[in-house]
């Protein structure tokens, strides 16, 4: 079963959308917006204000980030990676990772749940 979550934040099925425009920056904040959620995974767009981030954590599933605006620093398993617009980075399941914005940036987080 692959039921899509029905809510006001879901991607519209009627044509292309400007990904970066789906979440606005907010001073001193991290904004997140779930775009799609199924039993197989989620798509969540984040907008990080300068100096904001997510502290080190791990997830039970692989995740891929696609930076859509700006540049962020991702520390995965103790190794820092600068990832800019148009680049992607895989964060393996159960490996500690953190995110930091030295300047504003937006990323699409693709969580890949195992079956």
MARLORO-660663 format. One record per residue: residue number from 1; residue in three letters; z, x, y of N, C-alpha, C in turn. Coordinates in steps of 0.02 Angstrom, whole numbers, plus 32768, in hexadecimal, padded with zeros to 4 digits. Each point is the difference from the previous one (the first is absolute). Layout:
// residues N
<lopa n="NUM" res="ALA" n_w="Z" n_u="X" n_v="Y" ca_w="Z" ca_u="X" ca_v="Y" c_w="Z" c_u="X" c_v="Y"/>
...
END
This chain:
// residues 115
<lopa n="1" res="UNK" n_w="8000" n_u="802A" n_v="7FC5" ca_w="8000" ca_u="7FD6" ca_v="803B" c_w="8000" c_u="802C" c_v="803E"/>
<lopa n="2" res="UNK" n_w="7FD6" n_u="7FF1" n_v="802F" ca_w="7FF9" ca_u="8028" ca_v="803C" c_w="8004" c_u="7FD3" c_v="803D"/>
<lopa n="3" res="UNK" n_w="8039" n_u="7FE1" n_v="800A" ca_w="8008" ca_u="7FCF" ca_v="8036" c_w="8008" c_u="8024" c_v="8042"/>
<lopa n="4" res="UNK" n_w="7FD9" n_u="7FEB" n_v="8031" ca_w="8006" ca_u="801C" ca_v="8043" c_w="8035" c_u="7FDC" c_v="8027"/>
<lopa n="5" res="UNK" n_w="802A" n_u="8024" n_v="8023" ca_w="8034" ca_u="7FE2" ca_v="8029" c_w="7FDF" c_u="7FDB" c_v="803A"/>
<lopa n="6" res="UNK" n_w="8015" n_u="7FC3" n_v="800B" ca_w="7FE3" ca_u="7FD7" ca_v="8036" c_w="8030" c_u="8001" c_v="803B"/>
<lopa n="7" res="UNK" n_w="7FED" n_u="8022" n_v="8036" ca_w="8029" ca_u="7FFE" ca_v="803C" c_w="7FD4" c_u="8011" c_v="803D"/>
<lopa n="8" res="UNK" n_w="801E" n_u="7FFC" n_v="803A" ca_w="7FDA" ca_u="8009" ca_v="803E" c_w="7FE9" c_u="8048" c_v="8009"/>
<lopa n="9" res="UNK" n_w="8019" n_u="802F" n_v="7FD9" ca_w="7FEE" ca_u="8046" ca_v="8009" c_w="7FC7" c_u="8016" c_v="7FD2"/>
<lopa n="10" res="UNK" n_w="7FEA" n_u="7FD5" n_v="7FD3" ca_w="7FCC" ca_u="8013" ca_v="7FD0" c_w="7FBE" c_u="800E" c_v="8023"/>
<lopa n="11" res="UNK" n_w="7FD9" n_u="802C" n_v="7FE4" ca_w="7FBD" ca_u="800E" ca_v="801A" c_w="7FD6" c_u="7FC1" c_v="7FFC"/>
<lopa n="12" res="UNK" n_w="7FD8" n_u="7FF5" n_v="8032" ca_w="7FD4" ca_u="7FC6" ca_v="8001" c_w="7FC5" c_u="800D" c_v="7FD2"/>
<lopa n="13" res="UNK" n_w="7FEB" n_u="7FCF" n_v="7FD9" ca_w="7FCA" ca_u="800A" ca_v="7FD0" c_w="7FBA" c_u="7FF5" c_v="801D"/>
<lopa n="14" res="UNK" n_w="7FFB" n_u="7FF4" n_v="8041" ca_w="7FBF" ca_u="7FEA" ca_v="801B" c_w="7FD8" c_u="8036" c_v="8023"/>
<lopa n="15" res="UNK" n_w="800F" n_u="8040" n_v="7FF6" ca_w="7FD7" ca_u="8034" ca_v="801E" c_w="8028" c_u="803D" c_v="8013"/>
<lopa n="16" res="UNK" n_w="7FDE" n_u="8033" n_v="8019" ca_w="8021" ca_u="803F" ca_v="8012" c_w="8032" c_u="7FF7" c_v="8038"/>
<lopa n="17" res="UNK" n_w="8033" n_u="802B" n_v="7FFF" ca_w="8032" ca_u="8001" ca_v="8034" c_w="800B" c_u="8048" c_v="8016"/>
<lopa n="18" res="UNK" n_w="8016" n_u="8009" n_v="803E" ca_w="8010" ca_u="8042" ca_v="801A" c_w="8047" c_u="8012" c_v="7FE8"/>
<lopa n="19" res="UNK" n_w="8004" n_u="802D" n_v="7FCF" ca_w="8040" ca_u="8010" ca_v="7FE0" c_w="8034" c_u="8017" c_v="8033"/>
<lopa n="20" res="UNK" n_w="7FEE" n_u="802F" n_v="802B" ca_w="8031" ca_u="801B" ca_v="802F" c_w="801A" c_u="7FCB" c_v="8030"/>
<lopa n="21" res="UNK" n_w="7FDA" n_u="7FCB" n_v="800C" ca_w="8015" ca_u="7FCC" ca_v="802F" c_w="802F" c_u="7FCE" c_v="7FE1"/>
<lopa n="22" res="UNK" n_w="800D" n_u="8004" n_v="7FBF" ca_w="802B" ca_u="7FCF" ca_v="7FDE" c_w="804A" c_u="800D" c_v="8009"/>
<lopa n="23" res="UNK" n_w="8013" n_u="8039" n_v="801D" ca_w="8046" ca_u="800E" ca_v="8010" c_w="8002" c_u="8027" c_v="8041"/>
<lopa n="24" res="UNK" n_w="802B" n_u="7FEA" n_v="802E" ca_w="8006" ca_u="8020" ca_v="8042" c_w="803A" c_u="8032" c_v="7FFF"/>
<lopa n="25" res="UNK" n_w="7FFA" n_u="8033" n_v="802A" ca_w="8037" ca_u="802E" ca_v="800B" c_w="8037" c_u="7FDD" c_v="8028"/>
<lopa n="26" res="UNK" n_w="803E" n_u="8013" n_v="7FF2" ca_w="803A" ca_u="7FE8" ca_v="8026" c_w="802B" c_u="803C" c_v="8011"/>
<lopa n="27" res="UNK" n_w="8010" n_u="800A" n_v="803F" ca_w="8028" ca_u="803C" ca_v="8014" c_w="8040" c_u="8006" c_v="7FD7"/>
<lopa n="28" res="UNK" n_w="800C" n_u="803D" n_v="7FE6" ca_w="803D" ca_u="800E" ca_v="7FDB" c_w="8006" c_u="7FDD" c_v="7FBD"/>
<lopa n="29" res="UNK" n_w="7FC8" n_u="7FE9" n_v="7FE5" ca_w="8004" ca_u="7FD8" ca_v="7FC3" c_w="7FCC" c_u="8013" c_v="7FCC"/>
<lopa n="30" res="UNK" n_w="800C" n_u="7FE8" n_v="7FC3" ca_w="7FCF" ca_u="8001" ca_v="7FCB" c_w="7FEF" c_u="7FB6" c_v="7FF2"/>
<lopa n="31" res="UNK" n_w="7FC2" n_u="7FEF" n_v="8009" ca_w="7FE9" ca_u="7FBB" ca_v="7FF3" c_w="7FDC" c_u="8000" c_v="7FBD"/>
<lopa n="32" res="UNK" n_w="800F" n_u="7FCF" n_v="7FD6" ca_w="7FDD" ca_u="7FF9" ca_v="7FC0" c_w="7FE6" c_u="7FB9" c_v="7FF9"/>
<lopa n="33" res="UNK" n_w="7FC7" n_u="7FFA" n_v="7FE0" ca_w="7FE2" ca_u="7FBF" ca_v="7FF4" c_w="7FE0" c_u="8000" c_v="7FBB"/>
<lopa n="34" res="UNK" n_w="8019" n_u="7FD4" n_v="7FD5" ca_w="7FE2" ca_u="7FF9" ca_v="7FBD" c_w="7FBF" c_u="7FDB" c_v="8007"/>
<lopa n="35" res="UNK" n_w="7FCA" n_u="8020" n_v="7FE8" ca_w="7FBE" ca_u="7FE2" ca_v="8004" c_w="7FEC" c_u="7FDC" c_v="7FC1"/>
<lopa n="36" res="UNK" n_w="8018" n_u="8019" n_v="7FC7" ca_w="7FF1" ca_u="7FE0" ca_v="7FC0" c_w="8035" c_u="8015" c_v="7FCE"/>
<lopa n="37" res="UNK" n_w="8010" n_u="7FD2" n_v="7FD2" ca_w="8030" ca_u="800F" ca_v="7FCC" c_w="7FEC" c_u="7FDB" c_v="7FC1"/>
<lopa n="38" res="UNK" n_w="7FF9" n_u="8025" n_v="7FCA" ca_w="7FF1" ca_u="7FE2" ca_v="7FBE" c_w="802E" c_u="8021" c_v="7FCD"/>
<lopa n="39" res="UNK" n_w="7FFC" n_u="7FEB" n_v="7FC2" ca_w="8028" ca_u="8020" ca_v="7FCC" c_w="7FEA" c_u="8048" c_v="7FF5"/>
<lopa n="40" res="UNK" n_w="7FC3" n_u="8011" n_v="8014" ca_w="7FE6" ca_u="8044" ca_v="7FF7" c_w="8011" c_u="8030" c_v="8038"/>
<lopa n="41" res="UNK" n_w="8017" n_u="7FE6" n_v="8039" ca_w="8011" ca_u="802D" ca_v="8037" c_w="8002" c_u="7FDD" c_v="8043"/>
<lopa n="42" res="UNK" n_w="800B" n_u="8029" n_v="8033" ca_w="8003" ca_u="7FE5" ca_v="8044" c_w="7FD9" c_u="802C" c_v="8030"/>
<lopa n="43" res="UNK" n_w="7FEA" n_u="7FE1" n_v="8037" ca_w="7FE2" ca_u="8023" ca_v="8038" c_w="802C" c_u="7FF1" c_v="803C"/>
<lopa n="44" res="UNK" n_w="801C" n_u="8035" n_v="801E" ca_w="802B" ca_u="7FF8" ca_v="8039" c_w="7FE9" c_u="802F" c_v="8037"/>
<lopa n="45" res="UNK" n_w="7FF6" n_u="7FE5" n_v="803C" ca_w="7FEC" ca_u="8028" ca_v="8039" c_w="803F" c_u="8011" c_v="8029"/>
<lopa n="46" res="UNK" n_w="8007" n_u="803F" n_v="8011" ca_w="8039" ca_u="8018" ca_v="8028" c_w="7FE6" c_u="801D" c_v="8042"/>
<lopa n="47" res="UNK" n_w="8025" n_u="7FF5" n_v="8036" ca_w="7FF3" ca_u="801F" ca_v="8040" c_w="8041" c_u="8023" c_v="8015"/>
<lopa n="48" res="UNK" n_w="7FFE" n_u="8042" n_v="8004" ca_w="803A" ca_u="8029" ca_v="8011" c_w="7FFC" c_u="8016" c_v="8049"/>
<lopa n="49" res="UNK" n_w="8034" n_u="7FF2" n_v="8025" ca_w="8005" ca_u="801C" ca_v="8044" c_w="8012" c_u="804A" c_v="7FFB"/>
<lopa n="50" res="UNK" n_w="7FF1" n_u="8025" n_v="8034" ca_w="8010" ca_u="8047" ca_v="8002" c_w="804A" c_u="800B" c_v="7FF0"/>
<lopa n="51" res="UNK" n_w="800E" n_u="8030" n_v="7FD3" ca_w="8044" ca_u="8012" ca_v="7FEE" c_w="801F" c_u="7FD5" c_v="7FC9"/>
<lopa n="52" res="UNK" n_w="7FDD" n_u="7FCD" n_v="7FEA" ca_w="801A" ca_u="7FD4" ca_v="7FCC" c_w="7FEA" c_u="8018" c_v="7FBB"/>
<lopa n="53" res="UNK" n_w="801E" n_u="7FE4" n_v="7FCC" ca_w="7FEE" ca_u="8014" ca_v="7FBD" c_w="8024" c_u="7FD7" c_v="7FCC"/>
<lopa n="54" res="UNK" n_w="7FF6" n_u="8014" n_v="7FC2" ca_w="8024" ca_u="7FE4" ca_v="7FC7" c_w="8023" c_u="8039" c_v="7FDD"/>
<lopa n="55" res="UNK" n_w="8041" n_u="7FF8" n_v="7FF4" ca_w="8026" ca_u="8036" ca_v="7FE1" c_w="7FEB" c_u="8009" c_v="7FB8"/>
<lopa n="56" res="UNK" n_w="8014" n_u="8039" n_v="7FE3" ca_w="7FEB" ca_u="8010" ca_v="7FBC" c_w="8017" c_u="7FCA" c_v="7FCF"/>
<lopa n="57" res="UNK" n_w="7FD2" n_u="7FED" n_v="7FD6" ca_w="800B" ca_u="7FCE" ca_v="7FCC" c_w="7FCD" c_u="800A" c_v="7FC9"/>
<lopa n="58" res="UNK" n_w="8006" n_u="7FDB" n_v="7FCA" ca_w="7FCE" ca_u="8001" ca_v="7FCC" c_w="7FF1" c_u="7FB9" c_v="7FEC"/>
<lopa n="59" res="UNK" n_w="7FC8" n_u="7FF7" n_v="7FDD" ca_w="7FEC" ca_u="7FBE" ca_v="7FE9" c_w="7FEE" c_u="8004" c_v="7FB6"/>
<lopa n="60" res="UNK" n_w="8007" n_u="7FC9" n_v="7FDD" ca_w="7FF1" ca_u="8001" ca_v="7FB8" c_w="7FB5" c_u="8000" c_v="7FF0"/>
<lopa n="61" res="UNK" n_w="7FD6" n_u="7FFA" n_v="8033" ca_w="7FB8" ca_u="7FFC" ca_v="7FF7" c_w="7FDC" c_u="8033" c_v="802C"/>
<lopa n="62" res="UNK" n_w="7FC4" n_u="8014" n_v="7FEC" ca_w="7FD6" ca_u="8029" ca_v="802B" c_w="7FF0" c_u="7FDA" c_v="8040"/>
<lopa n="63" res="UNK" n_w="7FF8" n_u="8025" n_v="8035" ca_w="7FEB" ca_u="7FE2" ca_v="8040" c_w="7FCC" c_u="802E" c_v="801F"/>
<lopa n="64" res="UNK" n_w="7FD3" n_u="7FE1" n_v="8026" ca_w="7FCD" ca_u="8025" ca_v="8025" c_w="8006" c_u="7FEB" c_v="8048"/>
<lopa n="65" res="UNK" n_w="7FFF" n_u="8031" n_v="802E" ca_w="7FFE" ca_u="7FEF" ca_v="8047" c_w="7FBC" c_u="8014" c_v="801B"/>
<lopa n="66" res="UNK" n_w="7FE6" n_u="7FD5" n_v="802B" ca_w="7FC2" ca_u="800B" ca_v="8024" c_w="8011" c_u="7FFC" c_v="804A"/>
<lopa n="67" res="UNK" n_w="7FFD" n_u="8038" n_v="8023" ca_w="800F" ca_u="8001" ca_v="8047" c_w="7FC4" c_u="7FE3" c_v="8025"/>
<lopa n="68" res="UNK" n_w="800C" n_u="7FCD" n_v="8028" ca_w="7FCA" ca_u="7FDE" ca_v="8023" c_w="7FFE" c_u="800F" c_v="804B"/>
<lopa n="69" res="UNK" n_w="8036" n_u="801E" n_v="801B" ca_w="8002" ca_u="8011" ca_v="8046" c_w="8034" c_u="8037" c_v="8009"/>
<lopa n="70" res="UNK" n_w="7FF0" n_u="8033" n_v="8027" ca_w="802F" ca_u="8035" ca_v="800E" c_w="800A" c_u="802F" c_v="7FC5"/>
<lopa n="71" res="UNK" n_w="803D" n_u="801B" n_v="7FFB" ca_w="8010" ca_u="8031" ca_v="7FCC" c_w="804A" c_u="7FFD" c_v="7FF1"/>
<lopa n="72" res="UNK" n_w="8011" n_u="8004" n_v="7FBF" ca_w="8046" ca_u="8000" ca_v="7FEB" c_w="800F" c_u="803B" c_v="7FD3"/>
<lopa n="73" res="UNK" n_w="803F" n_u="8010" n_v="7FFA" ca_w="8016" ca_u="8034" ca_v="7FD2" c_w="8023" c_u="7FDF" c_v="7FC5"/>
<lopa n="74" res="UNK" n_w="7FE7" n_u="800F" n_v="7FC5" ca_w="801A" ca_u="7FE4" ca_v="7FC2" c_w="801D" c_u="803A" c_v="7FD7"/>
<lopa n="75" res="UNK" n_w="803F" n_u="7FFB" n_v="7FEE" ca_w="801F" ca_u="8032" ca_v="7FD5" c_w="8005" c_u="7FE1" c_v="7FBA"/>
<lopa n="76" res="UNK" n_w="7FDD" n_u="801E" n_v="7FD0" ca_w="7FFD" ca_u="7FE6" ca_v="7FBC" c_w="8018" c_u="8037" c_v="7FD1"/>
<lopa n="77" res="UNK" n_w="8036" n_u="7FF4" n_v="7FDD" ca_w="801B" ca_u="8032" ca_v="7FD4" c_w="8012" c_u="8041" c_v="8023"/>
<lopa n="78" res="UNK" n_w="8017" n_u="7FFA" n_v="803E" ca_w="8014" ca_u="803B" ca_v="8027" c_w="7FC8" c_u="8024" c_v="8024"/>
<lopa n="79" res="UNK" n_w="7FC2" n_u="7FE9" n_v="7FF9" ca_w="7FC6" ca_u="8020" ca_v="8020" c_w="7FE7" c_u="7FD4" c_v="8038"/>
<lopa n="80" res="UNK" n_w="7FFB" n_u="801B" n_v="803D" ca_w="7FE9" ca_u="7FDA" ca_v="803A" c_w="7FB4" c_u="8000" c_v="8004"/>
<lopa n="81" res="UNK" n_w="7FE4" n_u="7FC6" n_v="8010" ca_w="7FB8" ca_u="7FF7" ca_v="8008" c_w="7FF3" c_u="7FDB" c_v="8042"/>
<lopa n="82" res="UNK" n_w="7FD5" n_u="801B" n_v="802A" ca_w="7FEA" ca_u="7FDD" ca_v="803C" c_w="7FC1" c_u="7FD9" c_v="7FEC"/>
<lopa n="83" res="UNK" n_w="8002" n_u="7FBF" n_v="800A" ca_w="7FCA" ca_u="7FD4" ca_v="7FEB" c_w="7FE7" c_u="7FDB" c_v="803E"/>
<lopa n="84" res="UNK" n_w="7FBF" n_u="8006" n_v="800D" ca_w="7FE3" ca_u="7FE1" ca_v="803B" c_w="7FD3" c_u="7FC6" c_v="7FF0"/>
<lopa n="85" res="UNK" n_w="7FEA" n_u="7FDE" n_v="8035" ca_w="7FD5" ca_u="7FC5" ca_v="7FF9" c_w="7FC5" c_u="8010" c_v="7FD3"/>
<lopa n="86" res="UNK" n_w="7FF4" n_u="7FD3" n_v="7FD0" ca_w="7FCA" ca_u="8008" ca_v="7FD1" c_w="8013" c_u="8026" c_v="7FC1"/>
<lopa n="87" res="UNK" n_w="803D" n_u="8019" n_v="7FFD" ca_w="8016" ca_u="8025" ca_v="7FC4" c_w="8030" c_u="7FD5" c_v="7FD7"/>
<lopa n="88" res="UNK" n_w="8002" n_u="8010" n_v="7FBE" ca_w="802E" ca_u="7FDD" ca_v="7FD3" c_w="802B" c_u="8033" c_v="7FDC"/>
<lopa n="89" res="UNK" n_w="8039" n_u="7FE9" n_v="7FE7" ca_w="802F" ca_u="802B" ca_v="7FDC" c_w="8021" c_u="7FD6" c_v="7FCA"/>
<lopa n="90" res="UNK" n_w="8003" n_u="801B" n_v="7FC3" ca_w="8021" ca_u="7FDE" ca_v="7FC8" c_w="8048" c_u="8019" c_v="7FFD"/>
<lopa n="91" res="UNK" n_w="802E" n_u="7FD1" n_v="7FF7" ca_w="8047" ca_u="8010" ca_v="7FF6" c_w="8012" c_u="7FE7" c_v="7FBA"/>
<lopa n="92" res="UNK" n_w="800A" n_u="802E" n_v="7FD1" ca_w="800D" ca_u="7FEC" ca_v="7FBB" c_w="8042" c_u="7FD9" c_v="7FF7"/>
<lopa n="93" res="UNK" n_w="8001" n_u="7FD6" n_v="7FCE" ca_w="803C" ca_u="7FDB" ca_v="7FEE" c_w="803B" c_u="802F" c_v="7FF5"/>
<lopa n="94" res="UNK" n_w="803A" n_u="7FEB" n_v="8017" ca_w="8040" ca_u="8022" ca_v="7FF5" c_w="8005" c_u="8045" c_v="8021"/>
<lopa n="95" res="UNK" n_w="7FD2" n_u="8011" n_v="802C" ca_w="8003" ca_u="803F" ca_v="8025" c_w="801A" c_u="7FF0" c_v="8046"/>
<lopa n="96" res="UNK" n_w="8037" n_u="8020" n_v="8016" ca_w="801A" ca_u="7FF2" ca_v="8043" c_w="7FCC" c_u="800F" c_v="8036"/>
<lopa n="97" res="UNK" n_w="7FFE" n_u="7FD3" n_v="8032" ca_w="7FD1" ca_u="800A" ca_v="8038" c_w="801F" c_u="7FE2" c_v="803F"/>
<lopa n="98" res="UNK" n_w="7FE7" n_u="8018" n_v="8039" ca_w="8017" ca_u="7FE9" ca_v="8041" c_w="7FC4" c_u="8001" c_v="8030"/>
<lopa n="99" res="UNK" n_w="8006" n_u="7FDB" n_v="8037" ca_w="7FCB" ca_u="7FFB" ca_v="8032" c_w="801D" c_u="800C" c_v="8044"/>
<lopa n="100" res="UNK" n_w="7FDC" n_u="8025" n_v="802B" ca_w="8016" ca_u="800D" ca_v="8044" c_w="7FC4" c_u="7FFD" c_v="802F"/>
<lopa n="101" res="UNK" n_w="800B" n_u="7FE1" n_v="803A" ca_w="7FCB" ca_u="7FFA" ca_v="8033" c_w="8011" c_u="802E" c_v="803B"/>
<lopa n="102" res="UNK" n_w="7FDB" n_u="8037" n_v="8007" ca_w="800A" ca_u="802B" ca_v="803A" c_w="7FDC" c_u="7FE1" c_v="803C"/>
<lopa n="103" res="UNK" n_w="7FD2" n_u="7FD3" n_v="7FF3" ca_w="7FDF" ca_u="7FD7" ca_v="8032" c_w="7FF0" c_u="7FBE" c_v="7FDE"/>
<lopa n="104" res="UNK" n_w="7FEF" n_u="7FCB" n_v="8025" ca_w="7FF3" ca_u="7FC0" ca_v="7FE1" c_w="7FC8" c_u="8004" c_v="7FCB"/>
<lopa n="105" res="UNK" n_w="800B" n_u="7FDE" n_v="7FC9" ca_w="7FCB" ca_u="7FFB" ca_v="7FCE" c_w="8008" c_u="7FC1" c_v="7FD6"/>
<lopa n="106" res="UNK" n_w="7FC8" n_u="7FEC" n_v="7FE1" ca_w="7FFF" ca_u="7FC5" ca_v="7FD4" c_w="7FE7" c_u="8015" c_v="7FBC"/>
<lopa n="107" res="UNK" n_w="801D" n_u="7FE1" n_v="7FCD" ca_w="7FEB" ca_u="800F" ca_v="7FBB" c_w="7FFF" c_u="7FC0" c_v="7FD7"/>
<lopa n="108" res="UNK" n_w="7FD2" n_u="7FFE" n_v="7FD1" ca_w="7FFF" ca_u="7FCC" ca_v="7FCE" c_w="8020" c_u="801C" c_v="7FC1"/>
<lopa n="109" res="UNK" n_w="8035" n_u="7FDF" n_v="7FE8" ca_w="8022" ca_u="8014" ca_v="7FC3" c_w="7FE6" c_u="7FD4" c_v="7FC8"/>
<lopa n="110" res="UNK" n_w="7FE6" n_u="8020" n_v="7FCC" ca_w="7FE6" ca_u="7FDC" ca_v="7FC6" c_w="802F" c_u="8010" c_v="7FC5"/>
<lopa n="111" res="UNK" n_w="8027" n_u="7FCF" n_v="7FED" ca_w="802F" ca_u="8009" ca_v="7FC8" c_w="7FDD" c_u="7FEA" c_v="7FC0"/>
<lopa n="112" res="UNK" n_w="7FFD" n_u="802D" n_v="7FCF" ca_w="7FDD" ca_u="7FF2" ca_v="7FC2" c_w="8033" c_u="7FF6" c_v="7FC8"/>
<lopa n="113" res="UNK" n_w="800B" n_u="7FC2" n_v="7FEF" ca_w="8030" ca_u="7FF0" ca_v="7FCA" c_w="7FDE" c_u="8007" c_v="7FBD"/>
<lopa n="114" res="UNK" n_w="8024" n_u="801F" n_v="7FD0" ca_w="7FE6" ca_u="8005" ca_v="7FBC" c_w="8006" c_u="7FBD" c_v="7FDE"/>
<lopa n="115" res="UNK" n_w="7FD3" n_u="7FF4" n_v="7FD1" ca_w="8002" ca_u="7FC2" ca_v="7FD9" c_w="8030" c_u="8007" c_v="7FC7"/>
END
